[in-house]
Amino acid sequence: MSKLLPLAAIWLDSKVAVETETGEIIRTLRITKGMHIRVSHGTILDINEDNQANYTISELLGDIYSTQLEAHLIGNDFSEYKLILK
């Protein structure tokens, strides 16, 4: 039962400012594939003029009980990063 499956979205505990695929900056609880986010020290932070997005969400995975959630990211420098959310 610990098999990770692709997810359409992951819901966060608090809102975060992200950039959508179309370039719009929104505050949301729900992150989805294709969104541009800012990550620093393993934490998703708000995007603003001084702190632009540094990763794009390429895949979201989780188990059927949502006890394990992770986001696979591609950095602006094309590096790959796995962010464990839960």
KAUR-V81711 format. One record per helix or strand of 3 or more residues. SS is the DSSP state (~ for helix, > for strand). FROM is the first residue (numbers start at 1). TO is the last residue. If there is no record, write none. Layout:
SS/FROM/TO
SS/FROM/TO
This chain:
>/9/19
>/25/32
>/36/40
>/43/45
>/55/62
>/69/75
>/80/84
